[in-house]
Amino acid sequence: MHKIIIWHNPRCSKSRNAANLLEEGGIEAEVVKYLDTPPDKEEIKAVLKMLGISARELMRTKEALYKELGLKDVSDEEALIEAMAEHPKLIERPIVIKDGKAAIGRPIEKIIALLEE
């Protein structure tokens, strides 16, 4: 059995849809409520590598906090990762991790494709 992890925010409809998809598929997953238990910088870096994207691509750029922190003008990857570690609300959701690969569930088809691999 493959270990599957979901970075989940129960208040987010997309995140709830992903959790339901796993549950309805009978897929046992470790649920990480990342707002309560934020990932550290190393965990974020590992997920970025699995996703093959930049730190900014993992960020919720429409989040008010993103604008408040002036992150639009920050180009340093390390600083963006630090901001996500300090403010997990900035992390796009949901994220499903399986076998060293990850997918952001926007759209949910990305998670379906990951699970079918």
C-alpha positions in Angstrom: 0.0 0.0 0.0 1.3 3.4 -0.9 1.4 6.1 1.8 -0.7 9.0 0.7 -0.7 12.4 2.5 -3.1 15.3 2.0 -2.3 18.8 3.2 -5.9 19.7 4.1 -7.8 22.8 5.1 -11.3 21.7 6.2 -12.7 25.2 5.6 -11.7 25.1 1.9 -14.2 23.6 -0.5 -11.5 22.4 -2.9 -9.7 20.7 0.0 -12.9 19.1 1.2 -13.6 17.8 -2.3 -10.1 16.2 -2.4 -10.6 14.6 1.0 -14.0 13.3 -0.1 -12.4 11.9 -3.3 -9.9 9.9 -1.3 -12.5 8.7 1.2 -15.0 7.7 -1.5 -12.2 5.9 -3.3 -11.5 3.9 -0.2 -8.0 5.5 -0.1 -6.5 5.7 3.3 -4.6 8.9 3.6 -2.7 10.7 6.4 -4.5 14.0 6.8 -2.3 16.9 7.7 -4.3 20.0 8.7 -1.4 22.2 7.7 -2.8 25.4 9.2 -2.7 23.7 12.6 0.6 21.8 12.0 2.4 24.0 9.5 5.1 22.4 7.3 8.6 23.6 7.9 10.9 25.1 5.2 12.4 21.7 4.4 9.0 20.1 4.0 7.9 22.9 1.7 11.1 22.6 -0.4 10.5 18.8 -0.7 6.9 19.4 -1.9 8.1 22.1 -4.4 10.6 19.6 -5.8 7.9 16.9 -6.1 5.6 19.4 -7.9 8.3 20.8 -10.1 7.2 24.4 -9.5 8.6 27.6 -8.0 7.7 28.8 -4.5 5.5 31.5 -5.9 3.5 28.9 -7.9 2.6 27.2 -4.6 1.4 30.5 -3.1 -2.1 31.8 -2.8 -1.3 35.1 -4.5 -4.9 36.4 -4.1 -4.8 36.0 -0.3 -4.9 39.3 1.5 -1.9 38.3 3.6 0.2 37.9 0.4 -0.5 41.6 -0.5 -0.1 42.7 3.2 3.4 41.1 3.3 4.4 42.7 0.0 5.4 39.3 -1.5 4.6 40.4 -5.0 7.9 42.2 -5.1 9.9 39.4 -3.5 12.0 37.4 -6.0 14.1 35.4 -3.5 12.8 31.7 -3.4 14.1 31.3 0.1 12.2 34.3 1.4 9.0 33.1 -0.2 9.4 29.6 1.3 10.1 31.3 4.7 6.9 33.3 4.3 4.9 30.1 3.7 6.5 28.3 6.7 5.6 31.3 8.9 2.2 31.9 7.3 0.8 28.5 6.1 -2.4 30.3 5.0 -0.3 31.3 1.9 0.1 27.7 0.7 -2.2 26.6 -2.1 -4.5 23.7 -1.2 -5.1 20.9 -1.2 -1.9 19.1 -1.9 -1.8 15.3 -2.2 1.5 13.5 -1.9 2.1 9.9 -3.1 5.3 8.0 -3.8 7.6 11.0 -4.0 5.2 12.9 -6.3 2.6 15.5 -5.5 -0.3 17.3 -7.0 -2.2 20.5 -6.1 -6.0 19.7 -6.4 -6.8 22.7 -8.6 -8.4 21.2 -10.6 -9.2 18.0 -8.8 -8.3 16.0 -11.9 -4.6 16.6 -11.0 -5.2 14.5 -7.9 -7.0 11.8 -9.8 -4.1 11.6 -12.3 -1.6 11.3 -9.4 -3.7 8.5 -7.7 -3.9 6.6 -11.0 -0.1 6.5 -11.4 
